[in-house]
Amino acid sequence: MGIKKAGKTRGINANVYPHRFRHTYACQLLDNGAPLEFIQGMLGHEKASTTQIYAQLRGERRRALYRRYF
C-alpha cells in the first residue's frame, strides 16, 4: 500500500507524501533545539546549505505568524 492510500485509509485528509514526513521531522528537531549539524546527519544531507533551508522556512513561518497576530 502506498503512503497516500494509507493516509486516506486512516482518515487523514492532508496531502500525505514521504517528503512531508522528512520536513516535519526536521522542523520538529529544529523546534526542540537540535543543532543543524545533527539534523543534517539525520537527514543524510551532504551540504549544510540543504539543511539550512529548513531553518529558513521556520523563520519565514514565524514571521508570518507574528504579522498575523501582532
C-alpha positions as CSV (number, residue, x, y, z in Angstrom):
1,M,0.0,0.0,0.0
2,G,1.3,3.4,-0.9
3,I,1.7,6.2,1.6
4,K,-1.1,8.4,0.1
5,K,-3.5,5.5,0.2
6,A,-2.5,4.6,3.7
7,G,-3.3,8.1,4.8
8,K,-6.7,8.1,3.2
9,T,-7.5,4.7,4.6
10,R,-6.8,6.1,8.1
11,G,-8.9,9.2,7.5
12,I,-6.0,11.7,7.1
13,N,-7.3,14.5,4.9
14,A,-4.0,16.2,4.5
15,N,-1.9,15.6,1.4
16,V,0.4,12.9,2.6
17,Y,3.7,12.2,0.9
18,P,7.2,11.0,2.0
19,H,8.9,14.4,1.9
20,R,6.3,15.8,4.3
21,F,7.5,13.3,6.9
22,R,11.1,14.4,6.4
23,H,10.1,18.0,6.5
24,T,8.1,17.5,9.7
25,Y,10.9,15.5,11.3
26,A,13.4,18.2,10.5
27,C,11.2,21.0,11.8
28,Q,10.4,19.2,15.0
29,L,14.1,18.7,15.6
30,L,14.7,22.4,15.0
31,D,11.8,23.5,17.2
32,N,13.2,21.3,20.0
33,G,16.7,22.9,19.8
34,A,18.6,20.3,17.8
35,P,21.7,21.8,16.0
36,L,21.7,22.0,12.2
37,E,24.7,19.7,12.0
38,F,22.8,16.9,13.8
39,I,19.7,17.4,11.6
40,Q,22.0,17.3,8.5
41,G,23.4,14.0,9.6
42,M,19.9,12.5,10.4
43,L,18.6,13.5,7.0
44,G,21.7,12.5,5.1
45,H,22.3,15.8,3.5
46,E,25.8,16.3,2.1
47,K,25.7,20.0,2.3
48,A,24.8,22.1,5.3
49,S,23.1,24.6,2.9
50,T,20.4,22.0,2.2
51,T,19.6,21.6,5.8
52,Q,19.6,25.4,6.4
53,I,16.6,25.6,4.1
54,Y,14.5,24.1,7.0
55,A,15.7,26.8,9.4
56,Q,14.9,29.5,6.9
57,L,11.4,28.1,6.3
58,R,10.8,28.0,10.0
59,G,11.9,31.7,10.2
60,E,9.5,32.7,7.5
61,R,6.7,30.8,9.1
62,R,7.5,32.5,12.4
63,R,7.5,36.0,10.8
64,A,4.1,35.2,9.1
65,L,2.6,34.2,12.4
66,Y,3.9,37.3,14.1
67,R,2.5,39.6,11.3
68,R,-0.9,37.7,11.6
69,Y,-1.3,38.1,15.4
70,F,0.5,41.4,16.2
